[in-house]
Amino acid sequence: MKRARGRRKSTSLTEDERLVRILVTGCGSLAGVLEAHYWSREPGLIEIMRGIAMMTEETRVVIEAFVMLARDTRSVAAGLDQHGVLTLASREAARTVALAQAAAANDLRDLPHLFN
């Protein structure tokens, strides 16, 4: 009786396989890795992310708050003037800030106000 000789698969992982395992472990899921890979393919996005990561915590907190207040970031407008001042604008963010300021300015015992 002749024994069939089959190749045994090596149990050692290649460099690529180890990298994928590390990424999946760090992201928590393969879906997270794939999403990170997808976004990394967007032109300029890596540079923007690196820039934000290098900012002070206070600056990042302000940017994060703005993005959260803006909700639909497709409606955000940006401008950069000749002095290097960046302006981000969002009607939704402005409305939320106005509501918060009005609420803070009014005593809770006052009658409720209607906001437009």
C-alpha positions as CSV (number, residue, x, y, z in Angstrom):
1,M,0.0,0.0,0.0
2,K,1.4,3.3,-1.0
3,R,1.0,6.2,1.3
4,A,-0.2,9.5,-0.2
5,R,2.3,12.1,0.4
6,G,0.7,15.5,1.0
7,R,2.3,18.7,1.8
8,R,1.8,19.8,5.4
9,K,0.9,23.4,5.8
10,S,3.4,25.3,7.8
11,T,2.1,26.5,11.1
12,S,4.4,29.5,11.1
13,L,2.9,32.8,10.0
14,T,4.3,35.0,7.3
15,E,5.1,38.7,8.1
16,D,1.9,39.8,6.4
17,E,-0.2,37.3,8.3
18,R,1.3,38.5,11.6
19,L,0.7,42.1,10.7
20,V,-2.9,41.4,9.8
21,R,-3.4,39.6,13.2
22,I,-1.8,42.6,15.1
23,L,-4.1,45.1,13.2
24,V,-7.2,43.0,13.9
25,T,-6.3,42.7,17.5
26,G,-5.7,46.5,17.8
27,C,-8.8,47.5,15.9
28,G,-11.0,44.8,17.6
29,S,-12.3,43.4,14.3
30,L,-11.5,42.7,10.7
31,A,-14.2,45.3,9.8
32,G,-12.3,48.0,11.6
33,V,-9.1,47.1,9.8
34,L,-10.8,47.2,6.5
35,E,-12.5,50.5,7.3
36,A,-9.1,52.0,8.3
37,H,-7.6,50.7,5.1
38,Y,-10.4,52.1,3.0
39,W,-10.1,55.6,4.6
40,S,-6.3,55.5,4.2
41,R,-6.8,55.3,0.5
42,E,-8.5,58.8,0.4
43,P,-6.0,61.4,-1.0
44,G,-4.6,63.6,1.7
45,L,-6.5,62.0,4.6
46,I,-3.4,60.4,6.2
47,E,-1.7,63.8,6.3
48,I,-4.8,65.4,7.9
49,M,-5.0,62.6,10.5
50,R,-1.3,63.0,11.3
51,G,-1.7,66.7,11.6
52,I,-4.6,66.4,14.0
53,A,-2.8,63.7,16.0
54,M,0.1,66.2,16.5
55,M,-2.1,69.0,17.7
56,T,-2.4,69.9,21.4
57,E,-5.2,68.1,23.3
58,E,-7.1,71.3,23.7
59,T,-7.1,71.9,20.0
60,R,-8.2,68.4,19.2
61,V,-11.1,68.7,21.8
62,V,-12.3,71.9,20.1
63,I,-12.2,70.2,16.6
64,E,-14.0,67.1,18.0
65,A,-16.7,69.3,19.6
66,F,-17.2,71.2,16.4
67,V,-17.6,68.0,14.3
68,M,-20.0,66.6,16.9
69,L,-22.1,69.8,16.9
70,A,-22.1,70.1,13.1
71,R,-23.6,66.6,12.8
72,D,-23.8,66.6,9.0
73,T,-20.2,67.5,8.2
74,R,-21.0,67.7,4.5
75,S,-22.5,71.1,5.3
76,V,-19.4,72.4,7.0
77,A,-17.7,75.3,5.2
78,A,-14.1,76.2,5.6
79,G,-12.0,79.2,4.8
80,L,-8.4,80.2,5.2
81,D,-7.5,83.9,5.1
82,Q,-4.2,85.6,4.2
83,H,-3.1,85.6,7.9
84,G,-3.4,81.8,8.2
85,V,-6.7,81.9,10.2
86,L,-8.8,78.9,9.5
87,T,-12.6,79.4,9.9
88,L,-14.9,76.4,10.1
89,A,-18.6,77.2,9.9
90,S,-21.8,75.1,10.3
91,R,-25.3,76.2,10.7
92,E,-26.1,73.2,12.9
93,A,-23.2,73.9,15.2
94,A,-24.1,77.6,15.4
95,R,-27.7,76.7,16.2
96,T,-26.7,74.3,19.0
97,V,-24.2,76.8,20.5
98,A,-27.0,79.5,20.4
99,L,-29.4,77.2,22.2
100,A,-26.8,76.3,24.8
101,Q,-26.0,80.0,25.4
102,A,-29.6,80.9,25.7
103,A,-30.3,78.1,28.1
104,A,-27.3,79.1,30.2
105,A,-28.4,82.8,30.3
106,N,-31.9,81.9,31.5
107,D,-32.8,80.8,34.9
108,L,-34.4,77.4,35.0
109,R,-37.3,78.8,36.9
110,D,-38.2,81.1,34.0
111,L,-41.0,80.2,31.6
112,P,-39.8,78.0,28.7
113,H,-38.7,79.9,25.6
114,L,-39.4,78.9,22.1
115,F,-36.2,78.7,20.0
116,N,-36.3,79.0,16.2
